[in-house]
Amino acid sequence: MIDQIRALEDLKCLAGARQAETAVAFDLSQRQEQADAGVPVAGQGAGTAAQIALARRESPAKGSRLLGLAKALTGMPHTFTAFRGGLLNEWRATLIVKETICLTPGDRAGVDEELAADTGALDGAGDKAIIAAVRAAAYRRDPASVAKRAARAVSERCVSLRPAPDTMTYLTALLPVAQGVAAYAALTKEAGTARAAGDDRSRGQVMADTLVERLTGTPGGISGVQIQLVMTDRSLLHADAEPARLPGYGTIPAAWAREIALTGAGDKDLALWVRRLYTAPGSGELVAMDSTARLFPAGLKRFLQVRDNTCRTPYCDAPIRHHDHITSWHHGGPTSADNGQGLCEACNHTKETPGWTAVTTPGPRHTVATTTPTGHTYNSTAPPLPGSPMRQGHAHGKQSGHSQERRLALARATP
């Protein structure tokens, strides 16, 4: 069985290498087709990574990274041979490319040649050892480019938010090393001072609370709830266990949602505003809205964000940035909930490239069929709201009256 596991791992590497070769060939063919169609050089290749992502059931962002990895590996024959032979898996081949991406193709090939003798040794090396070896080789080849890359990284500083289990979140800051160390040291010092003064919170709790207070200027960090909360009327009013959904976060327990909706999380200083939306009976889908305006009005934008939750492109879970007409406005598409969808910025730009089409299709929930330039079609269905038929199953049995079909969405409203 161990031999089978190793053989299957080698097979995965071989398949990954073949995928990379095919991705590069597909990129070249798409560029040639676009060139023959008169597309300017700067626009050639648009949409290729998105098609690869759909074929691999990945997000468009990852599809772009996978195509970049494949193209870089073709210029590193020794690394690619090790990948194809199972000495390096796809992740470790990615690490090698990542550490050499700032180099010219010639210098990248030089690093590949330099490490060729150690390719077998890298088979037993961990991620950190591989990164250290490649980084050192890259610096020897072109120290100026490596230094320039480090300087450019400062401009990429940012803050992100990701869901964590049990109604928690990860608030992450990508900072220059000096700023990051200074911020952590300040929080550590505050925690030590508080603990020495008899604070019964743990060191980590003090650091987290101090971070929120210093960022918001408010003890506890919250003066008003600015969230959209989607839950059934039964969960809100009858202590039902059907979980709620918090757009931008995900599923949350019904009890926690009720506490936020009805008591403001128990904070007397917490301001809370409520807007109620109802769904069409039997479908579990929010009621439709439409507009005669070219741009989606604020209420309809909020509606699309509640219904779609994240970007509607299959496998993409990026935040919604654009509110898109499925059938474009200049082709007669109305500004309506049925003809609208939430997309991230990258997916909306990809959809507008030649050869991409999208139409709505009948279904129990809002469904969009997107067809790529190669003729492949992918369906995207709006996620089920709490209490929709496919979520309920047989948990609640049959209920009579309008309350069985009604769905309740709570959203922040302007006071």
N, C-alpha and C positions, 0 to 999 in steps of 0.2 A: 504493500500500500504506500509506503514511503517512496518507492521508486515510481509509482504511478503519480504521486503528488508532484515529484520533481519533473517528471515527463510532461505533465499538464502545465506546469509553470513555464517550461521551455516552449511549449506549444503556444501559450499566451504571448510570450515574447516574439515568437515567429509571426503570429497573427498580427501583433501590434506593429511589427516592422513592415509587414505587407500592407497594413492599413496606411502607414505613413507614406509608402511608395505610391499607393493608389491616390492618396490625397494630393500629393505633389503633381501627379499626372493629371488629375481632375482640375486642379488650379490652372495648369498650363492650357488645358483644353478650353476652359471657360474664358481665359484671357484671349485666346486666339479667336474664339467665336465672337467675343465682344469687340475685338479689333476689326474683324471682318464686317461687323455691323456698324462700324464707324464710331465706336465709343472712344473718347479721348484716353490717352495713356494713363492719366491720373485717375480715371474712373474705372479702369479695367481691374477685374478681380472682385468688384463689389458684389456682395451676396454669396460668394463662394464659401467662405467660412461658415455662414449660417446654414447653407445646404449640408455641409459636412456635419455640423452639429446636429441637425435634425436626423440625419442618417445614423448617427451614433447615439441618439437619444440623450444628447447633452445640451446645455444652455448655449446660446450663441456666443457668449463671452468665452466659454471653455472651448468651443469650436474654433475660435480665432487663435487661442493659445495652442491647440493641437495642430492646426495648420502651420503656425509659426515653428513649432517644434519639428514637424516633419520636414519643412524646408531647410531649417538649420542643420538637421541631422544628415541631409544629403551632402552637405559640405564638410562633414566630419566622418569620412569612410570607416576609420578604425572604431570609433564609438558606435557607429551604426552596425558594424559587423558584430561587435560585442552584444549589442541589443538584440540583433536577430538570432544570435547563437545562445541567448539566455544568460550570458555573463552579467548583463545589466538589464534590470527591468525598466519599464517605461518611466517610472517615477525618477529613478537614478539617472537615466538618460536625460530627463528633463532638467535635473539639477546641473548636469554638465553644460547643457545648452544655456541655462539661465546665467551661469557664471561667465560665459564667454560671449554673450549676446552683444556686449558693448564693443567687441573687437571687430575689425574688418574681416571679411571672409578669408583673406589670406592669413591673418594672424590666428583666426579661429582654426583654420586647417593646421597651422603650426603647432598650436596647443594639442590638437588631436594627434599629430605625429609624435609630439614629445611624450604624451601619455600612452602611446600605443604599446610600448614595452611593458607598461604596468597594468594593461587592461585586465589580465588574468588576476593580478593582485587586487584590483578593485572589486573583484567578485566577492571577496570576503570583507570588504570595508563597509563601515556604516556611513550614513548620510553625511555626518560632520566630517569624516575623514575624506570622503570624495570631494566635498565642497572645498575643504582646505587645500587639497592637492590641485584642483582645477583653478582655484582662485590664485594660488601662488604662480602657477604656470602662466595664467593670463596676465598677471602683473609683470612678470618678467618679459613678456612679449611687448606690452604697450602700457607702461605705468601711467602715462598721461590720460589714456582713455578710461582706465579704471578710476583714476582720481576724478575725472570729469563726470563719470557715472555717479560717484558718491555725492558730488556737488549737486547733480541734477535730482538726486533722490530727495533732497531737502524740499524741492518744490512739490513733491508728491505727498507731503504731510497731509493727513486727513483724520477724520473721526468717523467711525462706523458703528452700527447697532445691529446685533444679531440676537435671535431668540435663544433662550437657554431653558432647560427643563424647569418645571414647577413654577411657572409664571415669573421667571427671572429673565434677565437679559445680559448680554455681554456688550458693554460700552468700551470700544477699543480705540485707542489713539495711536497713530503712526507718527512718531516725532523724531527729530534729530536726537542723536544719542545724549548730548549734553542736556537738552531740555527734558528728555524722558527721565534721565537719572535724577535731575533736580526735582522734578515733580514727585517722583516716587520717594525721594529722600524727605521732602516736606511732609508728605502724608505719613511716612513712617515716624518722623519726629513728633507729629501731632498725636499719633496713636500712643507712642511711648509716654508722652506727657499726660494724656488722659488716663492711661492705665495706672501711672504712678500716683495720680490724684484720687484713685479709687473707683474709676469708671468700671462698671461690671461688664461692659461690652468686650468682645474679643478684639484683638488687634486688627483683624481684617474688617470687622464691623465698623470700628472707629474710622479706619481709612476710607471705607466706602461712604459712610455718612458724611465725613469731612469733604470728600470729593464733590458730592452732590451739593452740599451747602455752599461751598466756595464757587461752584459753577453757576448756581441759580440765585445765590444771595438770600435764600430762604431756608430756614431749618426744615429738614425733611425734603426740601427741593421742589415741592409741589404746592402751588397756590390755586390751581384750577385744573380740572380734567379736560384735556384736549385730545380726546380719543374718539374713535368710532367703535361702537360695541354692538355686535350682531348676535341676537339671542331670540329664542322662542318666547311667546307670551307665557307658556307653561313654566319655563325655567324662571322667568321673572316673577310671576305672580303665584305659582302653585308649587314652588320648591321642587320642580322636576329636575332630573339629573342630566338632561340633554346639555352637553357643553356648549359654550358660546364661542364666538370667533372674534378676535381682536385684529383688524387689518393692520399689517405691518409687523405683527407678532405671530399670530397663529391661534390654535385652539387653547382655551382656558377653561378651568372647571366652572360649572354652573354656580356653585356657592360663592366663588371669588367674584364672578361677574355680577351676581346679585348684590354683593357688598358694595362694589363700586357704583352700581346703578342706583341703589336705594339709599345708601348711607354715606356715599362719598368716601369710602374706605375708612369710615370711622373718624375722619378728621373734621372737626367743627369748622375749621378755617378753609375747607376745601369747597370751591365753587364748582357747580355741576349744572350743565345745560343739556336738555334731552330733546331729540327729534325722533318721531316715530314714523316708520315706513312699513307698509304691509305688502304681502306678496299675493300673486294670483292663486286662487284656490287650486289645490291638487298638484301644482308644479314645484312648489318650494322656491319659486323665483320671485325676486322683487318686482313690484308693479312697474309698468313701463312709464317712461317720460319722453317727451319730445320737445323740439324747439324749432322755430323758423330761422334762427340765427345761423350764420356760417360757423361760428365758433361755439363750442359747447359752453353753456352758461354754468355758473358755479354749482347750482343744485344738481344739474345733470352730471357734471364732473364727479361730484361726491357720490352720486348714485353708481356710476361706473366703477369707482374705486371700491365701494362696498361690495358690489356684485362680483367684480373680477379679482379683487384682493391683490394680485401681483400681475406682472406682464403676462398677456394671454398667449404669447408664442409658446408652443409646446417645449417643455423641459426648461424654460426660462422662468426663474422666480425672482427676477430683479424688481425693484420698486417701480410702480407706475409713474412715468414722467410725462407722457403724451397721451392725449385723448383723441383717438383715431377714428375717422370715418372708414368703415369696412369697405363699402362702395364709396369712392371718393366724391367729394362735394361737386367737383367740376364734371363728374359723370352722372350727376343727378341723385347722388346719395343723400338722404335726409339726415338732419342732425337729430338723432333719436337714440333711445337706449338700445333698440334692436340693431341699428346700424352703427353703434358705437362700441369701442373696446378700449381697454387700457393697455398701453404698450410702454416698454422702456424706450429711451431715446434711440438706442442702437437698432432695436427691432423695427421701430417706426421708419427709420431711414432705410433699412434693408427692404422693407415692404414696398417702398417707392421706387426701387431699382427696376429696370426693364425685365419683364418675364415673370414677375411675381403677381399673383392675383389672390383675392380673398373674397369669399361670399359667406353669408349666413346659411345654415342648413336647418331643417326642422328637427326638433328634439325636445325632450322634456325640460331641458335647460338651454340657455343661450349657447349656441355652437357655431364656431367659425371654421370653415375649411380653407386652408391656405395651400396654394399650389406653387411650387418652385419652378424655375426656368427649365428644369429637366423633366417636368411633368409629374413629379411625385406630389401627392396630396397628403397633408397632415391635418387632423382635426383637433380643435381646442374647445373644450366644454367648460363653461364657467363653473367654479368649484361649488359644491353643494353648501347651502347655508345651513346653520344649525336647525334641526327639525325637519329638513327636507326628506321626502320619502326614502331615498336610498340610505340616508343616515339613520332613520328611525328603525328600519327593519321591522321586527316584531316586538321591539322593546316595550312599546306603549300599548300594543293591541289596537283595537278599533275604538275610536272616539267619535262621538256625535257632535253636531253643531259646527258653527263656523270656526271655533277655536282649534279644531283639528288641522285646518288648512292654513291658518293665519301664522305669519312669521313676523317677528318684531325686530327692527333694527334701531339701535340707539346710537345717535351721533351727536357730536358737539355742535351746538348751534350758536350763532352770534348772539350775545345777550342783548 
